[in-house]
Amino acid sequence: MDLTVLATIGLAVWGVFLVLGMPIAFASALVGFVGLFALKGWGAAGDAVAFLSYRITADYNLTVIPLFIIMGYFAHFAGLTGDLFNTMRKWIGHLPGGLAIATIFGCAGFAACSGSSAAAAAVMGKATIPEMRKVGYDPKLATGVVAASGTMASLIPPSNMTVIYGIITQQSIGVLLVAGFIPGLFEAVSYSLITFFIARFRPKLAPVVPAASWRERVNSLKGVWGVLAIMVVVLGGLYLGIFTPTEAAGVAAFGTFVIALALRKVTWANLKESLYSTAKTTAMIFAVLVGVLILLRFLALTGLLDSITRTVLLLPVHRMVILFGIIIVYLILGMFVTALGMMMITIPIFYPVIIQLGFDPIWFGIIVIKMVEIALITPPVGMNVFVVKSVAPEVPMWDIFKGTFPYLSMDVMNVTAMIIFPQIILWVPSTMMR
């Protein structure tokens, strides 16, 4: 059988498995293994699977993922993210859309303590949606802002997606993490602006709450020191070259645990839950990595990946047209494929094209992460929307999706701005000590 035909059949079967609801890790591993068996036989297929499974799970750089995940759980149990929301509520809650804006910055603070978008949406949703609903916020706005703001954990360091991109492309994880800071801040500000204008011109959607006294505002500042300390350790250490990403993750995770101990928030129950949930999430991520790598090995052996690269590079169009096409592919895939799986499948195909076209790999990495964020709130497979639905089951799923639409429009504008002005991403990394 022709190798291209075999690869096409494999991808078609893989797509069918995904549509039928099979987890992407198992669908990818099964199709990849059967494809390798068809190409090389049983022994070679088994050896390839064993080698790839060991190679990915034994990579020292991947240690940062469980460390950043458990740091997020420690920060949650210590109440650091809730304190940040309460502080922002005291300072800006009386503004139009103030509680929703406080939620946005609360999610940004959680993102600085954990690289999990789903965790950010779940934790902040439980804390903020009841507060917004209590004062009369429209359910679409209350749930939509949480689902959208939770995606910032994919961009603001520490970010698991950024780590995975760095490992796949062999780019500096530290530089990538630092590169996500300004775009993440840019995103939080743009989300806040659109929320302010929605509430300003449609006040029934977000009733104004009474202003806190200046004494309450000043006293609330003591609740933000923990999050700020973590941010300084992670970003400052990476920026100045004091820590490697793995060392920064270890120091931050230990520091967050110490803060939780100092606040007397550590119990045997939440410690056990932190360890169990970290292991479960890490295993899920590793399973996807292994499964997709097996599929990619099969596709590489058929020559399909090289063929796609050569075909795209020979197109008689400007490189920006090709970039626009790649972004459209991400928008379409985001409707049907999970964020992690989408990135794992596409990077080996698109990255060689991007490098040949002369684009900066760090810049492209942040653009990819932004597209991953969009996928997290794009119907019908927006993972963050499903997470928020579990937190607010009384709100219809489609209402949550509709609540994210204003933030999706801001995401499109943000991606456009970062393409036109790449220094939004590259300025801070260009000043780093390397």
Residue pairs with C-beta under 8 A, 6 or more apart in sequence:
1 38
3 39
3 301
3 302
3 303
3 304
4 302
4 303
4 304
4 307
6 35
6 38
6 39
6 302
7 35
7 298
7 299
7 302
7 303
7 304
8 304
10 31
10 32
10 34
10 35
10 295
10 298
10 299
10 302
11 31
11 299
13 31
14 27
14 28
14 31
14 295
17 26
17 27
17 30
17 31
18 24
18 27
18 336
18 337
19 336
23 287
24 288
24 291
24 292
24 337
24 338
24 340
24 341
25 284
25 287
25 288
25 290
25 291
25 292
25 341
26 287
26 291
27 291
28 288
28 291
28 292
28 294
28 295
28 341
28 345
29 49
29 290
29 291
29 294
29 295
31 295
31 298
32 49
32 291
32 293
32 294
32 295
32 296
32 297
32 298
33 45
33 49
33 294
33 298
35 295
35 298
35 299
35 302
36 44
36 45
36 48
36 49
36 294
36 297
36 298
36 301
37 45
39 45
39 298
39 301
39 302
40 48
40 301
48 294
48 297
49 294
52 290
52 293
52 294
52 297
53 290
55 293
56 62
56 286
56 289
56 290
56 293
57 286
57 290
59 167
60 246
61 163
61 166
61 167
61 173
61 245
61 246
62 163
62 167
62 286
63 246
63 249
63 250
64 158
64 163
64 173
64 245
64 246
64 248
64 249
65 115
65 160
65 163
65 164
65 282
65 285
66 278
66 279
66 281
66 282
67 246
67 249
67 250
67 252
67 253
68 114
68 115
68 158
68 160
68 163
68 249
68 252
68 253
69 114
69 115
69 116
69 119
69 160
69 277
69 278
69 281
69 282
70 253
70 274
70 275
70 278
71 113
71 114
71 158
71 230
71 249
71 252
71 253
71 256
72 110
72 113
72 114
72 115
72 116
72 119
73 114
73 119
73 270
73 273
73 274
73 277
73 278
74 253
74 256
74 257
74 259
74 260
74 274
75 81
75 110
75 113
75 114
75 226
75 227
75 230
75 256
75 259
75 260
76 110
76 113
76 114
76 119
76 123
77 260
77 265
77 266
77 270
77 274
78 226
78 256
78 259
78 260
78 263
78 265
78 266
79 263
79 265
80 109
80 113
80 223
80 226
80 227
80 230
80 256
80 259
81 106
81 109
81 110
81 113
81 123
81 124
81 127
81 227
82 106
82 127
83 220
83 223
83 224
83 226
83 227
84 105
84 106
84 109
84 110
84 223
84 224
84 227
85 102
85 103
85 105
85 106
85 109
85 124
85 127
85 128
86 220
86 223
87 220
87 221
87 223
87 224
88 101
88 102
88 105
88 106
89 98
89 99
89 102
89 131
89 212
90 212
90 216
90 217
90 220
91 212
91 217
91 220
92 98
92 101
92 102
93 99
93 102
93 209
93 211
93 212
94 208
94 209
94 210
94 211
94 212
95 101
95 196
95 208
96 196
96 199
96 200
96 203
96 206
96 208
97 195
97 196
97 198
97 199
97 200
97 206
98 199
98 206
98 208
98 209
99 128
99 131
99 132
99 135
99 137
99 206
99 209
100 132
100 137
100 141
100 142
100 145
100 195
100 199
100 206
101 192
101 195
101 196
102 128
103 124
103 128
103 132
103 145
103 146
103 149
104 145
104 149
104 188
104 191
104 192
104 195
105 188
105 192
106 124
106 127
106 128
106 149
107 120
107 121
107 124
107 146
107 149
107 150
107 152
107 153
108 149
108 152
108 156
108 184
108 185
108 188
109 224
109 227
110 119
110 120
110 123
110 124
110 153
111 120
111 152
111 153
111 155
111 156
111 159
111 184
112 156
112 157
112 158
112 227
112 230
112 231
112 234
113 227
113 230
113 256
114 120
114 153
114 158
115 153
115 154
115 157
115 158
115 159
115 160
115 161
115 162
115 163
116 153
116 160
116 281
117 150
117 151
117 152
117 153
117 154
117 339
117 373
117 376
117 383
117 384
118 150
118 383
118 384
118 387
119 153
120 149
120 150
120 151
120 152
120 153
121 146
121 147
121 149
121 150
121 151
121 384
121 387
121 388
121 391
122 150
122 387
122 390
122 391
124 146
124 149
124 150
125 143
125 146
125 147
125 150
125 387
125 388
125 391
125 392
126 391
128 142
128 146
129 142
129 143
129 146
129 388
129 391
129 392
132 141
132 142
132 206
133 139
133 142
135 207
135 209
136 207
137 205
137 206
137 207
138 204
138 205
138 206
139 392
139 394
139 395
139 399
139 403
140 395
140 399
140 400
140 402
140 403
141 195
141 198
141 205
141 206
141 403
142 392
142 403
143 388
143 389
143 392
143 395
143 399
143 400
143 403
144 400
144 401
144 402
144 403
144 404
144 405
144 406
144 407
145 191
145 195
145 403
145 407
146 388
146 391
147 376
147 377
147 382
147 384
147 385
147 387
147 388
147 400
147 403
147 404
148 191
148 377
148 384
148 404
148 407
148 408
149 188
149 191
149 407
150 376
150 384
150 387
150 388
151 373
151 374
151 376
151 377
151 384
152 184
152 187
152 188
152 373
153 159
154 160
154 161
154 162
154 339
154 369
154 372
154 373
154 376
155 161
155 162
155 180
155 183
155 184
155 187
155 366
155 369
155 370
155 373
156 180
156 181
156 184
156 185
157 177
157 178
157 180
157 181
157 184
157 234
157 235
157 238
158 177
158 234
158 248
158 249
158 252
159 177
159 180
159 369
160 285
161 339
161 340
161 343
161 369
161 372
162 173
162 176
162 177
162 180
162 365
162 369
163 173
163 176
163 177
163 245
164 285
164 289
164 340
164 343
164 344
165 171
165 176
165 343
165 347
165 365
165 368
165 369
166 172
166 173
166 176
166 365
167 173
168 344
168 347
168 348
168 351
169 347
169 351
169 361
169 365
171 361
171 362
171 365
172 362
172 434
173 245
174 238
174 241
174 243
174 244
174 245
174 248
174 432
175 362
175 429
175 432
175 434
176 362
176 365
176 366
177 234
177 235
177 238
177 245
178 235
178 238
178 239
178 428
178 429
178 432
179 362
179 363
179 365
179 366
179 425
179 426
179 428
179 429
180 366
180 369
181 235
181 428
182 424
182 425
182 427
182 428
183 366
183 370
183 414
183 418
183 424
183 425
186 414
186 417
186 424
187 410
187 411
187 414
190 410
190 413
190 414
191 407
191 410
194 406
194 407
194 409
194 410
195 206
195 406
198 205
198 206
198 406
199 205
199 206
199 208
212 220
226 256
226 259
229 255
229 259
230 252
230 255
230 256
233 248
233 251
233 252
233 255
234 248
234 249
234 252
236 242
237 243
237 247
237 248
237 251
238 245
238 248
238 432
239 428
239 432
239 433
240 433
241 432
241 433
241 434
243 251
257 266
260 266
285 340
288 338
288 340
288 341
288 344
289 344
292 341
292 344
292 345
293 344
295 345
296 305
296 344
296 345
296 348
299 305
300 306
300 348
305 348
305 349
308 349
309 349
309 352
309 353
309 356
312 322
312 353
313 353
313 356
313 357
315 321
315 322
319 357
319 358
319 359
322 353
322 357
323 354
323 357
323 359
323 419
326 350
326 353
326 354
327 367
327 371
327 415
329 346
330 342
330 346
330 368
330 371
330 372
330 374
330 375
331 371
331 374
331 378
333 342
333 345
333 346
333 375
334 342
334 371
334 372
334 374
334 375
334 376
334 378
334 381
335 375
335 378
335 379
335 380
335 381
336 380
336 381
337 345
337 375
337 381
338 375
338 381
338 383
339 372
339 373
339 375
339 376
339 383
340 372
342 372
342 375
343 368
343 372
346 368
347 368
351 361
351 364
354 361
354 364
355 361
360 422
360 426
362 425
362 426
362 429
363 418
363 422
363 425
363 426
366 418
366 425
367 415
367 418
367 419
367 425
370 411
370 414
370 415
370 418
371 415
373 411
374 408
374 411
374 412
374 415
375 381
375 382
376 382
376 383
376 384
377 384
377 385
377 401
377 404
377 407
377 408
378 408
379 385
379 398
379 401
382 401
382 404
385 397
385 400
385 401
385 404
386 397
388 395
388 400
389 395
389 397
389 400
392 400
417 424
418 424
418 425
